[in-house]
Amino acid sequence: MYYFIINPEASGGRGRKIWDKILKILKRTHNTESFEAFLTEKAGDARRYAQQLSACCPEKRTITVIGGEGTLNEVVDGLHLDSDRVSVAYIPTKTDNDIARCYRKRYTLRAQLKRLGNPSDELLLDYGVLNCATMNRRFAVSSGIGFDAALFPALYADTYACAADAKKPFFQRRRASYFRIFVRELIHARPSHGYVILDGDKRHEFNNILFISAHVHPFDGGYMVCPKADGADGYLDICIVSTKYKWRLLLIMLASIFGKHVTHTGVHLYRCREAVIHTDRALPVHVDGEPIGEQTDYTLTCIPKKLRLRL
């Protein structure tokens, strides 16, 4: 039995187009009773479907996710991961996908469908957990605090505007607007004092935090923020940018496309199993690109090798 969770609106409607193609293939090659599909309509649907499909699962089951990183995040957040019976297969709706970059995967639908029944393609990976006063959220790739998290609400609003404007290809419109949003948010960014405690005993203080990013995998929005992050080593890689000169962030982010920012002034990289973070004022937070509000205190933890993922 095949199970699918699909976000039809992902990447400007590509989720629906991909699912329509897969559905045609499945109808030609499988009995219609051999697969079940769940299409999301609003935020939280993918999490709820993942909870339902993975609860009290008597047999091994693979749930295929079609969507962006946000859809994958909801599924990972909703899964019951206390057994080895549930795996996740992922078909991303965009080519500039952080998970795909990490494993240098090029996706064809037929090849992906063949992998669904092949356990040898399964990876046993870490995932992260963000705890704060108001919530507990998992993340598959990264969680960010500060400037990068502040970008996402504007980027999501711009995504819908780009999807509505059919004069240029969707991804061309998307790229053209990213730099404009980056510069606008950088002008309004306010550094914060704060500290990070690594694995309970290593405290590091900073006076001008612009952002803190915790990574299971190296990439965040296409930027190689933590080049040495390994999704199966049991550690989080932490990148902190602290500088009173905001313009440096532009140079740092450009260099991070190739992972060459690590020697720049103001960049600090650490590796740990757990990080306790405090900032003097509330900063925006994201998990896998999904904004989840503002907080001053957080704990980030790596859960080793509990996520079964097929790519």
C-alpha positions in Angstrom: 0.0 0.0 0.0 1.3 3.4 -1.0 0.5 6.6 1.0 1.0 10.1 -0.3 0.8 13.5 1.4 0.7 16.2 -1.2 0.8 20.0 -0.9 -0.8 21.0 -4.3 0.0 24.7 -3.9 3.7 24.1 -3.1 6.2 26.1 -5.3 3.5 28.1 -7.2 1.3 25.0 -7.9 4.0 22.6 -8.9 2.8 20.2 -6.2 -0.5 19.6 -8.0 1.3 19.2 -11.4 3.7 16.6 -10.0 0.9 14.7 -8.3 -1.1 14.6 -11.5 1.8 13.1 -13.4 2.4 10.5 -10.6 -1.3 9.7 -10.5 -1.3 8.9 -14.3 1.7 6.5 -13.8 0.1 4.8 -10.8 -3.2 4.3 -12.6 -1.3 2.6 -15.4 0.9 0.4 -13.2 -1.1 -0.2 -10.0 -4.6 -1.1 -8.8 -6.3 2.1 -7.6 -6.9 0.4 -4.2 -3.1 0.1 -3.7 -2.5 3.7 -2.9 -4.1 6.5 -0.9 -3.6 10.2 -1.2 -4.0 13.1 1.2 -4.0 16.6 -0.3 -3.4 19.5 2.1 -5.6 22.6 2.1 -4.1 24.6 5.0 -1.2 24.8 7.4 -1.2 21.8 9.8 -2.9 19.4 7.5 0.4 17.5 6.6 1.2 17.2 10.3 -2.2 15.8 11.1 -2.1 13.3 8.2 1.4 12.1 9.3 0.1 11.6 12.8 -2.8 9.5 11.6 -0.8 7.4 9.2 2.0 6.6 11.7 0.0 6.0 14.8 -0.3 2.4 15.9 1.2 1.2 12.6 1.1 -2.6 12.6 3.3 -3.0 9.5 6.1 -1.2 7.8 4.8 1.8 5.9 6.3 4.4 3.6 4.7 7.9 3.5 5.6 9.8 0.3 5.7 13.6 0.7 5.2 15.9 -2.3 5.9 19.5 -1.5 8.5 22.0 -0.3 10.6 21.9 2.8 7.7 23.3 4.8 5.5 20.3 3.9 8.3 17.9 4.8 8.8 19.7 8.1 5.1 19.2 9.0 5.3 15.5 8.2 8.5 15.0 10.2 7.0 17.0 13.1 3.9 14.9 13.1 5.3 11.4 12.7 5.4 8.9 15.5 9.2 8.1 15.4 9.3 5.7 18.3 9.4 2.6 16.1 11.2 1.5 12.9 8.1 0.8 11.0 7.6 4.2 9.3 9.7 5.7 6.5 9.4 8.9 4.6 10.0 9.3 0.9 10.4 12.8 -0.4 9.7 14.2 -3.8 10.5 18.0 -3.7 8.6 20.4 -5.8 11.5 22.7 -6.6 15.0 22.0 -7.9 16.7 24.3 -5.4 15.8 22.1 -2.5 18.1 21.9 0.5 17.8 18.1 1.0 18.4 17.4 -2.7 21.5 19.6 -2.6 22.9 17.7 0.4 22.7 14.3 -1.4 23.1 15.6 -4.9 19.9 14.0 -6.0 18.4 14.6 -9.4 14.7 13.5 -9.4 12.7 11.8 -12.1 9.3 10.7 -11.1 9.6 7.1 -12.5 12.9 6.6 -10.7 11.4 8.0 -7.5 8.4 5.7 -7.7 10.7 2.7 -8.1 12.6 3.7 -4.9 9.4 3.6 -2.8 9.6 -0.2 -2.6 13.4 -0.4 -2.2 14.6 -0.3 1.4 18.2 -0.2 0.3 17.7 3.5 -0.7 16.7 4.4 2.9 18.9 6.7 4.9 18.8 6.7 8.7 19.2 10.4 9.6 19.3 12.8 12.6 16.7 15.4 13.2 16.6 18.5 15.4 14.1 19.7 18.1 13.5 23.3 19.0 12.0 23.8 22.5 10.8 27.2 23.8 8.2 28.5 26.2 5.3 28.1 23.7 6.1 25.1 21.5 8.2 22.0 20.7 9.0 21.6 17.0 11.1 19.2 15.0 13.2 20.2 12.0 14.8 18.0 9.3 17.3 20.5 7.9 17.8 23.7 10.0 16.3 26.1 12.5 17.2 29.8 12.4 16.9 32.7 14.8 17.1 36.4 13.9 17.7 37.9 10.5 17.2 34.8 8.3 14.0 33.9 10.1 12.8 37.5 9.6 13.2 37.0 5.8 10.7 34.2 5.5 7.3 36.0 6.1 8.3 38.5 3.4 9.5 35.7 1.1 6.2 33.7 1.5 4.1 36.8 0.7 6.3 37.4 -2.3 5.9 33.8 -3.4 2.1 34.2 -3.8 2.6 37.5 -5.6 5.0 35.8 -8.0 2.6 32.9 -8.6 -0.1 35.4 -9.5 2.1 37.2 -12.0 2.3 35.0 -15.1 4.5 37.4 -17.3 7.7 35.6 -16.3 8.6 32.1 -15.2 7.8 31.5 -11.5 11.4 30.8 -10.4 12.8 33.7 -12.4 10.4 36.1 -10.7 11.3 34.5 -7.3 15.0 35.0 -7.7 14.6 38.6 -8.9 12.7 39.5 -5.7 14.9 37.8 -3.2 17.7 40.4 -3.3 15.3 43.2 -2.9 13.7 41.6 0.2 17.2 40.8 1.6 18.3 44.4 1.4 15.0 45.8 2.8 15.2 43.5 5.8 18.9 44.2 6.4 18.2 47.9 6.6 15.6 47.2 9.4 17.7 44.5 11.2 18.6 45.2 14.8 21.5 43.2 16.4 20.9 41.7 19.9 23.1 40.8 22.8 22.9 37.2 23.9 24.7 34.0 24.8 24.8 30.3 23.8 25.6 27.4 26.1 26.9 24.3 24.3 26.3 20.9 25.8 25.7 22.3 29.2 29.1 23.8 30.0 30.5 26.0 27.2 29.1 29.5 27.3 29.8 32.0 24.6 28.5 35.6 24.7 27.9 38.0 21.8 27.0 41.7 21.7 25.7 42.0 18.2 23.9 38.9 17.1 22.3 39.2 13.7 21.4 35.5 13.4 21.9 32.0 14.8 21.4 29.0 12.6 21.4 25.4 13.8 21.9 22.7 11.2 21.4 19.0 10.7 22.4 19.4 7.0 24.7 22.0 5.5 22.2 24.2 3.5 19.6 26.8 4.4 17.7 28.3 1.6 20.5 27.4 -0.9 23.3 28.9 1.3 25.9 26.5 2.6 25.7 28.0 6.1 27.3 25.0 7.9 29.6 23.3 5.3 30.6 20.5 7.6 27.2 19.5 8.9 26.5 15.8 8.5 22.9 14.5 8.8 23.9 11.3 10.5 26.7 12.2 12.9 24.5 12.9 16.0 25.5 16.6 16.2 24.0 20.0 15.4 26.3 22.5 13.6 25.7 26.1 14.8 26.5 29.2 12.9 26.4 32.6 14.7 26.9 35.9 12.9 27.6 38.7 15.4 28.8 42.1 14.0 27.9 45.7 14.6 28.4 46.4 10.9 25.3 45.1 9.2 26.8 45.5 5.7 29.1 42.6 6.5 26.2 40.3 6.5 25.7 40.8 2.8 29.3 39.8 2.1 28.9 36.8 4.4 25.7 35.6 2.8 27.2 35.9 -0.7 30.3 33.9 0.4 28.1 31.3 2.1 26.7 30.3 -1.3 29.9 28.4 -1.7 30.6 27.8 2.0 33.5 30.3 1.9 32.2 32.6 4.7 33.7 30.6 7.6 36.8 32.8 7.8 34.9 36.1 7.7 35.0 38.4 10.7 31.9 38.0 12.8 31.2 34.3 11.8 31.4 31.7 14.6 30.9 28.0 14.0 30.3 25.3 16.7 29.3 21.7 16.9 27.2 20.3 19.8 24.4 17.9 20.8 22.5 20.6 22.6 22.5 24.4 22.5 20.7 26.7 25.0 20.2 30.1 23.5 19.2 33.4 25.1 18.8 36.8 23.4 18.0 40.1 25.2 15.1 40.8 23.0 12.6 38.5 21.2 13.9 37.5 17.8 11.9 35.7 15.0 12.4 31.9 14.7 12.0 29.4 11.9 12.1 25.6 11.5 12.9 24.4 8.0 11.9 27.8 6.6 8.5 27.9 8.5 8.2 31.0 10.7 7.0 30.1 14.2 6.9 33.5 16.0 9.4 35.4 18.2 11.2 34.2 21.4 14.1 35.1 23.7 15.0 31.6 25.1 15.3 28.4 23.2 16.9 24.9 23.4 18.0 23.1 20.3 18.7 19.4 20.5 19.9 16.7 18.0 18.0 13.4 18.0 20.4 10.9 16.3 19.4 8.5 13.6 15.6 8.3 14.2 14.4 9.6 10.8 14.1 7.0 8.0 14.2 9.0 4.7 14.2 7.8 1.1 15.4 10.2 -1.5 
